[in-house]
């Protein structure tokens, strides 16, 4: 190993102080607090109490969601109604100098049909080294890693000796756009470096795509089923537009050249996830509404992708005799996730990989991902170099029997603790100064 891949004494002590049993207990507490997007107040109370117990200076922010949506031009959209936007900040160390951020979201998606689960989504069952439950991997496992790292820094007495500031940022509303992260950024939650502990299987995500959610309202012409040729089915017209979206998806993905994204196979997927229409079984449909997701390419903002989407739909409508005169309506309806990237040779991913290798014995890969994340807000709006590094695999997220491996939660926490100490530095202990 190079010197950068070997922990110094203070870093090693911080990593070793992470308590696996404590981490398991806190993760189970967090999972047992239902915090579906739009209802995060109770779980943020737990976060604030935990941070305060470590001696962090805790700040609570609660932005009015309606005012935020109205006033901020970069408001990232929403898919769930909410009355509050609760944010928790926790600070350790010395302000005014170098600052690093550890960031996580506490909202989770709905659990879906309980019959598809073998485990109660809110029970936080522990089995074979895994914690099961909604939000276990996305991303209360990563949030627990942050808490366990901060606790370890405090338990070793290093918190009082940090030469810079550690800012823990716990946000709501990541799942439906990122209102919480953007509001935190507007309140000053930015710094020199940031790690978001979303699930990455302990690899380092340096690039991610984005996504838009949209609604297509597609017209037709009603007629009695017995003379259906007198009508024009809105469902058939939707099929025409879906075929155009499929062609567009193929073209956009084939044009990608960045190996971080091409290795994914389909980095920019388009799907229709919801379709509704029709009022009578024996009537030709005169209106269909479809809702879906459209990929945002690496290097694009959501506004760039919106233009691509509109061009696709407009061109398909212009080529159809009926839709040319009765164009469909396209609306953006939910989260607006731009893409983000930092260079592979930036000091953040390189330095984090060095620490992770020293802690775990494995050097993490640098990856790109096809999903949207709060990383893009910190990079693009907060001007804060940011990566994703967290426990668990993203394929377990949003699924029945969602799970996270406890050993990765602990390994992530140990890496974070050592990394914070390395990046901020520590002043000599009092006994060292006296001697």
GUBA-236258 format. One record per atom (N, C-alpha, C): residue in one letter; x, y, z. Coordinates in steps of 0.001 Angstrom, whole numbers, plus 500000, padded with zeros to 6 digits. Layout:
<rs>
aXYZ;...
</rs>
This chain:
<rs>
x500833498811500000;x500000500000500000;x500879501255500000;x500380502318499391;x501046503605499469;x500745504226500822;x501521505257501240;x501227505913502517;x499799506418502625;x499220506852501518;x497844507376501549;x496825506285501844;x497231505017501641;x496310503900501865;x496517503238503223;x497257503905504100;x497488503412505452;x496921504428506436;x496153503969507399;x495564504869508374;x496599505300509406;x496587506575509734;x497382507040510862;x496633506708512152;x497284506947513292;x496743506476514567;x495347507027514856;x495125508304514672;x493815508891514976;x492738508332514060;x493056508156512774;x492091507593511827;x491732506160512208;x492748505382512570;x492512503995512946;x491665503907514206;x491907504793515163;x491113504773516398;x489653505104516107;x489423506081515244;x488044506447514904;x487328505286514238;x488009504623513303;x487388503488512606;x487084502360513576;x488025502061514460;x487849500941515382;x486759501193516408;x486443502469516668;x485455502810517703;x484017502612517246;x483795502316515971;x482432502053515498;x481925500772516154;x480753500850516749;x480175499746517514;x479110499037516675;x479370497816516204;x478392497118515355;x477052496887516038;x477049496539517320;x475784496288518022;x474966497564518130;x475645498662518431;x474937499948518493;x474336500289517128;x475114500097516060;x474626500401514712;x473390499573514373;x473409498291514732;x472252497434514453;x471023497929515193;x471199498309516455;x470057498790517250;x469472500069516661;x470328501004516283;x469835502292515766;x469195502119514400;x469774501277513564;x469163501030512258;x467762500464512428;x467578499554513350;x466257498970513573;x465288500025514102;x465766500916514942;x464910502006515423;x464450502869514250;x465367503211513363;x465025504080512233;x464032503405511290;x464276502125510986;x463379501430510060;x461975501316510648;x461880501195511955;x460572501035512598;x459777502331512659;x460368503435512253;x459634504697512165;x459190504879510719;x457916504648510391;x457474504854509009;x457707506307508596;x458384506497507487;x458707507861507055;x458540507983505554;x457360507574505080;x457056507693503652;x457131509165503261;x457677509425502096;x457875510782501614;x456639511646501876;x456874512757502539;x455794513659502933;x455470513569504405;x456044512575505116;x455736512356506531;x457017511988507279;x457945512953507364;x459264512661507917;x459524513297509288;x458534513943509873;x458776514658511131;x459240513722512246;x458589512567512401;x458920511668513502;x460340511128513368;x460745510734512173;x462081510187512019;x463137511278512181;x462812512499511800;x463766513592512016;x463913513912513505;x462878513678514286;x463019513811515740;x464062512825516260;x464022511595515743;x465003510586516144;x466405511026515721;x466534511532514506;x467846511975514028;x468390513104514893;x467553514070515216;x468007515192516037;x468452514723517414;x467692513807517997;x468044513301519327;x469358512529519296;x469570511725518272;x470816510974518166;x472008511911518025;x471903512887517156;x473018513810516940;x473315514611518204;x472271515030518899;x472471515771520143;x473177514905521180;x472875513609521193;x473493512717522180;x474987512560521954;x475472512871520750;x476904512810520456;x477595514139520713;x476860515136521187;x477432516450521407;x477419517350520201;x476704516962519149;x476589517826517980;x475739519050518306;x476079520167517709;x475190521326517722;x474115521062516680;x472877520908517128;x471781520493516246;x470933521690515871;x470621521775514582;x469763522840514060;x468599522207513307;x467400522680513594;x466208522217512885;x465748523308511920;x465495522932510686;x464961523844509680;x463637523283509185;x462690524142508940;x461408523691508400;x460908524728507411;x461190524469506146;x460810525391505081;x459363525136504676;x458622526190504382;x457251526057503889;x457306525500502463;x456798524283502244;x456913523695500897;x456244524522499814;x455103525109500116;x454392525899499105;x455193527128498702;x455761527797499690;x456558528982499390;x457827528613498634;x458425527498499017;x459640527046498352;x459364526764496876;x458273526056496601;x457914525733495223;x457657526993494398;x457107527980495048;x456773529211494348;x457986530107494097;x458941530100495050;x459995531115495048;x461313530670494427;x461601529375494414;x462926528941493961;x462851528444492518;x463585529082491605;x463502528675490192;x464034527271489931;x464837526737490846;x465375525390490675;x464605524354491482;x463429524722491981;x462600523762492710;x462519522451491929;x462852521317492569;x463036520081491800;x461796519227491626;x460611519779491891;x459389519021491688;x459008518207492905;x457844517584492838;x457326516770493940;x456322515780493391;x456217514637494067;x455245513626493689;x454308513270494834;x454614513772496025;x453779513528497204;x453426514862497833;x452205514972498336;x451808516201499018;x452475516255500382;x452743517454500859;x453371517612502159;x453007518967502759;x452989518993504093;x452742520229504829;x454012520786505434;x455065519976505510;x456302520401506150;x457491519854505386;x458617520508505542;x459865520092504917;x460949520118505995;x460944519117506886;x461833519150508055;x463256518708507726;x464219519519508110;x465636519274507852;x466366519312509190;x467307518402509373;x468118518367510595;x469584518491510206;x470281519421510863;x471714519603510680;x472414519337512004;x473540518658511952;x474344518413513140;x475787518786512875;x476408519533513791;x477761520055513575;x478711519573514663;x479901519177514232;x481015518869515129;x482247519605514625;x483138519954515550;x484404520534515149;x484384522044515151;x485296522628514391;x485512524071514374;x484962524677513091;x484136525674513214;x483583526352512042;x484574527398511537;x484326527857510339;x485130528924509762;x486256528455508874;x486527527162508855;x487590526641508004;x487066525599507051;x487805524534506931;x487419523454506033;x486178522745506585;x485256522394505685;x484028521720506095;x483752520541505176;x483419519391505774;x482988518228505002;x481574517858505440;x480811517322504504;x479414516971504740;x479222515468504629;x478431514911505541;x477890513568505418;x476379513718505302;x475820513186504225;x474452513527503835;x473613512263503652;x472389512313504136;x471462511213503907;x470027511690503911;x469165510951503227;x467733511261503262;x467025510218504117;x465982510664504807;x465257509792505732;x463878509404505213;x463468509924504071;x462180509524503516;x462329508215502757;x461229507470502688;x461202506180502007;x459978506133501100;x460013505215500144;x458841505035499282;x457813504177500014;x456546504206499598;x455539503344500232;x455917501874500109;x455467501037501052;x455869499627501031;x455174498785499975;x454057499272499405;x453333498469498430;x452469497415499100;x452140496382498359;x451250495331498848;x451955494507499920;x451468494518501167;x452128493736502231;x452206492247501911;x451285491756501082;x451282490330500752;x452522489919499963;x453214490876499355;x454421490550498588;x455655490470499475;x455508490830500750;x456631490800501691;x456587489525502525;x457765488963502800;x457883487894503783;x458140488458505181;x458618489698505229;x458889490385506484;x457959491593506581;x457535491923507785;x456770493143508003;x457638494329507578;x457135495200506689;x457965496305506205;x458475497238507295;x457796497270508450;x458186498195509512;x458730497474510745;x459011496181510647;x459465495431511818;x460974495440511991;x461717495729510931;x463180495734510995;x463715494384511465;x463231493326510859;x463690491987511223;x465183491833510946;x465884491177511858;x467297490848511690;x467419489352511422;x467959489015510257;x468076487607509871;x469322487415509022;x470184486502509438;x471393486153508680;x472234487376508336;x472360488276509304;x473213489443509108;x472596490551508284;x471302490448507982;x470605491475507208;x469479492097508034;x469275493403507850;x468091494073508380;x467108494244507232;x465869493761507455;x464822493864506443;x463836494968506828;x463310495661505817;x462266496648506068;x462326497754505046;x461195498457504923;x461170499563503980;x462140500660504437;x463014501033503536;x464029502033503829;x465319501473504381;x465403500156504593;x466615499589505185;x467856499931504366;x467755499785503047;x468903500094502195;x468797501480501578;x467598501993501416;x467375503283500746;x466631504237501671;x467326504960502568;x468733504726502800;x469074504816504287;x468236504167505112;x468472504250506546;x469705503467506977;x470120502481506172;x471399501843506434;x472532502842506306;x472517503633505248;x473540504662505064;x473466505759506103;x472263506148506491;x472101507144507549;x472677506611508860;x472439505340509145;x473007504729510343;x474533504743510290;x475104504491509122;x476564504568508983;x477076505949509364;x476361506984508963;x476756508345509333;x476708508520510843;x475592508121511450;x475453508276512894;x476534507492513637;x476783506265513199;x477792505452513873;x479183506050513730;x479474506655512589;x480772507303512393;x480920508516513302;x479877509341513374;x479932510527514232;x480086510113515690;x479341509105516097;x479451508609517472;x480873508128517770;x481489507426516817;x482846506921517026;x483841508064517178;x483698509094516373;x484590510251516477;x484440510900517847;x483210510964518322;x482964511534519639;x483521510646520752;x483293509339520650;x483705508413521704;x485222508381521884;x485969508636520834;x487428508607520917;x488014509920521415;x487167510929521624;x487660512233522044;x488208513068520906;x488061512586519673;x488598513316518525;x487715514470518088;x486437514458518477;x485520515511518033;x486015516887518447;x486527516997519688;x486991518285520201;x488294518729519555;x488950517792518874;x490257518114518278;x490201518302516770;x489019518176516179;x488907518361514733;x489322519775514342;x490135519878513309;x490622521180512861;x489630521895511943;x488645521180511457;x487604521768510622;x486239521359511127;x485238521496510279;x483853521240510698;x483262520070509929;x482636519184510673;x481811518127510096;x480361518556510180;x479668518540509052;x478250518879508999;x477472517656508535;x476614517150509406;x475700516058509051;x474405516685508563;x473936516248507408;x472740516813506790;x471721515694506590;x470613515760507312;x469538514773507211;x468335515447506570;x467946514958505389;x466937515662504606;x465744514761504277;x464580515375504066;x463407514672503542;x463328514829502031;x462353514167501436;x461900514459500073;x462906514146498967;x463875513264499229;x464754512879498132;x464013512036497111;x463133511167497596;x462488510208496709;x461625510871495646;x461108512043495933;x460230512678494944;x460806513971494387;x462146514097494389;x462734515229493690;x463925515869494367;x463915515980495680;x465046516590496363;x464781517945496965;x463521518233497278;x463229519527497902;x464043519740499176;x464163518685499977;x464869518818501239;x466323519194501050;x466996518544500111;x468404518844499873;x468584520253499351;x467730520660498417;x467865522007497871;x467598523052498950;x466601522825499794;x466328523765500877;x467502523838501841;x468137522698502127;x469310522701503005;x470454523491502372;x470663523306501077;x471703524055500369;x471427525546500444;x470175525928500222;x469836527355500280;x470057527926501679;x470000527048502689;x470244527479504068;x471718527425504440;x472582527078503491;x474020527113503749;x474678525779503953;x473977524669503703;x474552523335503883;x475389522973502660;x476543523602502554;x477507523353501484;x478878523253502137;x479862522793501382;x481176522658501981;x482239522363500949;x483374521857501442;x484491521557500561;x484330520203499886;x483753519242500609;x483545517893500096;x482291517328500737;x481637516380500049;x480444515748500618;x480366514295500173;x479862513457501079;x479550512060500767;x478088511828501088;x477359511277500130;x475985510827500346;x476032509311500464;x475441508785501531;x475576507341501789;x474416506524501226;x473996506851500010;x473054506007499280;x473713504653499005;x472921503598498770;x473517502285498528;x474370502258497270;x475623501854497432;x476531501724496286;x477357500447496369;x477015499562497309;x477783498333497523;x479228498661497885;x479402499809498556;x480704500312498995;x481643500601497833;x481098500842496645;x481856501460495565;x481600502960495607;x482328503712494799;x482223505171494804;x481551505623493510;x480387506213493641;x479639506719492482;x480093508145492210;x480683508355491032;x481178509672490663;x480325510327489581;x479335509599489063;x478472510151488011;x477110509486488091;x476078510261487864;x474745509663487770;x473910510389486731;x473020509645486132;x472065510218485195;x470947510884485989;x469866511198485318;x468726511807485998;x467434511297485406;x466346511936485758;x465047511469485277;x464007512571485412;x463015512489484562;x461802513310484637;x460607512394484773;x459609512812485505;x458313512133485446;x457357513009484657;x456561512364483834;x455717513120482906;x454340512487482792;x453397513276482281;x452049512804482009;x451700513150480561;x451251512150479829;x450770512332478454;x449258512173478431;x448570513172477962;x447128513059477746;x446896512926476246;x446368511766475851;x446302511404474431;x444838511361474000;x444462512124472981;x443071512151472536;x442743511062471530;x441451510786471404;x440907509907470375;x439545510440469955;x438740509599469306;x437370509989468948;x436451508831469306;x435463509129470159;x434572508089470665;x433631507586469573;x433259506307469704;x432256505698468828;x431733504452469529;x430557504003469097;x430004502759469638;x430883501587469199;x431028500630470105;x431899499491469804;x431476498744468550;x430164498714468262;x429685497959467104;x430105498607465792;x430471499888465842;x430952500584464642;x432292501244464984;x433163500471465552;x434394501045466102;x435232501756465045;x435072501385463765;x435844502057462715;x435437503513462528;x434305503878463109;x433888505282463059;x434660506121464082;x435249505451465030;x436017506152466054;x437511505998465830;x438264506663466678;x439729506544466694;x440136506332468138;x440729505212468415;x441054504838469786;x442229505648470324;x442000506297471438;x443099506994472104;x444186506007472543;x443777504765472829;x444760503759473223;x445691503431472057;x445118503309470847;x445961503090469671;x446914504271469463;x446420505473469695;x447273506653469558;x448392506647470599;x448078506173471808;x449127506053472817;x450187505059472366;x449776503963471749;x450745502983471249;x451674503636470227;x451137504489469394;x451971505206468426;x453041506024469139;x452643506708470201;x453603507532470939;x454601506676471708;x454157505544472234;x455075504648472946;x456141504114471988;x455735503773470780;x456717503302469803;x457734504396469487;x457277505629469423;x458207506739469204;x459160506896470384;x458651506716471595;x459505506796472781;x460517505653472808;x460111504493472352;x461034503361472293;x462170503637471304;x461828504205470143;x462857504558469161;x463786505632469719;x463199506593470402;x463979507671471009;x464928507113472072;x464432506193472888;x465266505575473911;x466468504877473281;x466215504126472226;x467301503407471548;x468338504381470995;x467877505472470377;x468786506449469768;x469623507148470829;x468988507569471912;x469709508313472948;x470752507435473637;x470416506191473890;x471367505294474551;x472499504889473618;x472190504694472341;x473230504310471384;x474243505430471170;x473825506665471417;x474721507808471210;x475698508016472357;x475467507363473488;x476329507565474658;x477708506937474429;x478757507661474818;x480119507171474645;x480888507077475961;x480388507667477023;x481100507647478292;x481063506235478867;x482239505619479104;x482240504228479583;x481577504059480950;x481524505117481763;x480816505016483039;x479347504684482827;x478804505116481690;x477390504917481420;x477147503763480457;x478010503589479471;x477778502523478495;x477832501150479148;x478626501006480198;x478724499714480875;x477392499309481501;x476496500267481710;x475195499976482315;x474235499313481335;x474535499381480049;x473665498756479056;x472524499641478616;x471735500103479556;x470623501009479267;x470645502124480318;x471550503083480181;x471673504117481214;x470520505103481259;x469778505224480151;x468720506240480083;x467397505602479678;x466786504855480573;x465541504160480231;x464347505094480204;x463381504742479381;x462075505403479349;x461018504342479617;x460097504637480514;x459003503697480751;x457682504446480869;x456613503749480546;x455262504162480918;x454855503281482082;x454621503886483222;x454338503123484424;x452884503115484845;x452080503969484245;x450679504066484668;x449845504520483477;x448718503844483243;x447806504193482144;x446378504157482670;x445606505161482337;x444197505181482725;x443367505778481601;x442130505295481483;x441255505843480460;x440034504975480257;x439073505523479563;x437849504801479256;x436802504918480337;x435535504979479895;x434409505078480828;x433361503994480600;x433435503321479471;x432410502330479137;x433047501267478263;x432832500005478595;x433545498925477919;x433236498840476428;x432065499295476018;x431693499163474610;x431768500497473867;x432670501375474346;x432892502659473682;x434357502790473309;x434617503227472077;x435995503505471673;x436540504634472546;x437722504438473116;x438293505415474046;x438555506739473352;x438102507812473964;x438379509136473403;x439456509886474172;x440001509243475227;x441050509909476011;x441784508874476861;x443092508905476815;x443928508059477659;x445001508936478302;x445248508687479573;x446304509400480287;x447381508391480681;x448610508692480303;x449740507817480621;x450779508617481389;x451359507972482404;x452404508613483186;x453659507764483124;x454811508414483058;x456045507667482896;x457269508413483357;x458414507807483067;x459727508319483458;x460596508418482219;x461336509512482121;x462208509761480975;x463612510025481491;x464609509318480947;x465974509456481419;x466616510776481033;x467415511307481934;x468224512503481690;x469657512046481483;x470243512386480348;x471566511897480003;x472653512589480816;x473760511889480999;x474902512481481668;x475323513742480919;x475496514821481654;x475811516110481045;x474598516973480780;x473395516400480940;x472172517157480715;x471581517671482023;x470910518808481931;x469996519225482977;x468626518642482663;x467721518723483633;x466365518231483364;x465707519046482269;x466084520313482148;x465493521146481083;x465948520674479705;x467205520256479589;x467696519686478321;x466893518442477948;x466690517568478932;x465955516328478671;x464502516611478330;x463925517607478965;x462541517980478636;x462425518355477157;x463408519076476644;x463378519439475231;x463446518197474347;x464296517231474719;x464368515976473956;x463019515265473957;x462402515195475122;x461112514503475251;x460045515193474412;x459993516498474494;x458963517230473719;x459190517082472225;x460454517098471797;x460725516909470364;x460236515545469898;x460466514530470716;x460030513176470355;x458517513107470196;x457785513611471157;x456318513545471115;x455780514416469985;x456345515605469814;x455868516504468756;x456083515879467368;x457242515249467178;x457525514649465869;x456589513475465597;x456321512669466615;x455417511536466432;x454002512010466130;x453566513063466820;x452224513594466572;x452116514190465172;x453169514884464754;x453144515519463429;x453074514491462310;x453568513270462562;x453571512228461528;x452288511411461509;x451360511663462432;x450119510894462512;x448946511762462048;x448108511259461130;x447035512091460581;x446080512639461638;x445730511854462638;x444807512339463662;x445519513217464677;x446659512764465194;x447354513514466239;x447915514836465721;x448140514925464408;x448607516188463843;x447608517303464115;x446328516981464028;x445285517990464262;x444745517964465686;x445057516905466425;x444598516768467815;x445792516368468672;x446725517286468877;x447994516910469516;x447819516488470978;x448627515557471415;x448614515166472823;x449186516274473687;x448874516214474969;x449393517178475938;x450468516509476782;x451600517167476920;x452707516658477725;x452950517599478898;x452957517024480115;x453224517810481325;x454302517118482147;x455164517908482784;x456065517375483799;x455319517397485126;x455329516273485823;x454424516132486962;x455112515889488298;x456362515466488297;x456980515100489565;x458411515552489648;x459277514675490154;x460666515033490360;x461384515355489067;x462289516330489159;x463113516749488026;x464572516573488437;x465168515465488021;x466527515118488418;x467481515390487260;x468331516385487407;x469416516584486444;x470503515539486693;x471482515495485804;x472611514587485981;x473740515298486730;x474755514530487117;x475914515117487798;x477119514211487611;x478317514820487692;x479557514065487576;x480691514869488179;x481636514175488827;x482908514794489182;x484009513927488586;x485179514496488326;x486242513723487667;x486707512549488523;x487086511473487856;x487569510288488569;x488846510570489340;x489649511541488884;x490904511847489562;x490769513000490552;x489534513406490853;x489325514451491859;x489800513936493214;x490321514810494064;x490793514354495384;x489731513657496227;x488453513955496013;x487410513315496821;x487312511814496542;x487023511370495318;x486933509915495111;x488260509197495332;x489363509854494981;x490668509214495184;x490951509058496679;x490745510139497444;x491005510088498876;x490081509127499599;x488801509108499215;x487859508188499840;x488232506746499522;x488622506482498281;x489022505129497910;x490243504677498698;x491174505590498933;x492350505246499730;x491953504826501142;x491069505594501762;x490639505277503123;x489835503984503135;x488923503826502190;x488109502615502133;x488983501374501970;x490006501471501142;x490900500325500958;x491649500006502244;x492081501055502958;x492789500832504217;x491884500191505261;x490609500565505266;x489670500045506265;x489191498646505912;x488847498422504660;x488163497179504271;x489077496175503576;x490238496619503097;x491102495736502331;x490720495619500873;x489708496360500450;x489235496320499064;x489167497737498532;x489726497964497362;x489650499297496768;x488347499421495988;x487519500395496312;x486239500525495603;x486434500977494167;x485530500524493324;x485506500978491935;x484843502342491855;x485143503074490789;x484458504330490480;x483383504039489445;x482146504417489760;x481004503995488957;x480163505178488491;x479378504923487444;x478255505767487065;x476968504993487313;x475892505703487584;x474608505058487859;x473505505688487013;x472441504906486718;x471378505404485843;x470288506187486556;x470328506262487878;x469249506903488624;x469605508352488982;x468589509124489367;x468810510465489871;x469068510434491365;x469721511484491885;x470069511521493305;x470282512963493741;x470348513154495068;x470625514485495611;x472032514962495296;x472899514062494865;x474253514448494489;x474250515603493498;x473324515577492551;x473341516601491500;x473047517976492076;x472265518056493157;x471963519347493763;x473183519909494485;x473902519053495210;x475119519519495876;x476172519943494859;x476323519168493775;x477326519496492764;x476932520741491979;x475699520759491482;x475288521808490549;x474822523088491231;x474111522954492348;x473589524129493049;x474455524527494236;x474994523535494943;x475796523828496121;x477273523984495842;x477689523726494598;x479096523829494216;x479989523066495190;x479502521901495609;x480217521060496561;x480556519738495893;x481835519434495674;x482186518125495109;x481595517013495973;x480902516075495327;x480119515076496057;x480229513725495371;x480277512673496173;x480179511309495664;x479147510556496491;x478752509407495976;x477873508485496695;x478700507281497125;x478578506930498400;x479310505791498945;x478505505270500123;x477914504077499971;x477075503599501053;x476881502101501024;x476249501574502064;x476072500125502195;x474874499609501410;x474974498370500942;x473853497724500278;x473847497931498785;x472944497195498129;x472831497238496670;x471527497917496281;x471585498706495226;x470419499481494824;x469290498582494320;x469610497365493881;x468565496458493400;x467615496044494524;x468032496184495770;x467140495877496897;x466231497043497249;x466521498225496729;x465739499420497051;x464378499376496375;x463368499911497036;x462004500029496517;x461351498669496289;x461985497597496701;x461469496259496448;x460848495675497706;x460025494637497535;x459556493875498686;x460748493216499360;x460657493085500694;x461754492515501484;x463062493265501266;x462963494581501178;x464156495428501113;x465088495095502274;x466403495082502013;x467347494668503045;x468682495374502863;x469442495396503948;x470796495925503914;x471676495029504783;x472910494734504351;x473801493896505158;x474452494713506275;x474350494214507489;x474907494943508625;x476413495109508514;x477108494122507967;x478561494257507890;x478960495427506996;x478170495705505951;x478478496859505113;x478121498171505806;x477059498179506598;x476732499381507369;x477906499745508275;x478479498733508925;x479609498956509831;x480858499358509051;x481134498676507943;x482313499011507139;x482216500431506600;x481027500823506182;x480828502188505700;x481086503180506827;x480550502907508017;x480743503805509158;x482223503942509495;x482961502836509501;x484390502894509819;x485150503718508780;x484771503544507520;x485413504325506466;x485115505806506632;x483856506138506904;x483486507541507077;x484217508173508257;x484293507447509369;x484960507989510549;x486422508307510249;x487123507369509621;x488530507594509293;x488686508705508259;x487773508738507296;x487849509755506239;x487657511159506804;x486681511336507689;x486443512650508288;x487682513116509050;x488261512233509842;x489454512593510606;x490595512967509661;x490755512215508576;x491821512528507617;x491581513861506932;x490366514096506477;x490092515309505701;x490137516569506558;x489690516477507810;x489660517665508659;x490932517827509470;x491589516723509776;x492772516784510619;x492399516969512080;x493304516610512964;x493079516782514403;x494274517484515018;x493984518326515981;x495055519007516707;x495701518031517678;x496937518302518111;x497596517402519067;x496809517306520361;x496824516129520984;x496178515949522275;x496882516794523326;x496146517120524408;x496701517978525447;x497971517399526032;x498003516071526205;x499205515449526778;x500388515550525830;x500107515547524512;x501178515694523545;x501779517090523588;x500879518108523751;x501346519477523835;x502165519663525112;x501703519088526228;x502394519239527498;x503779518615527457;x503906517496526753;x505194516831526695;x506154517562525770;
</rs>
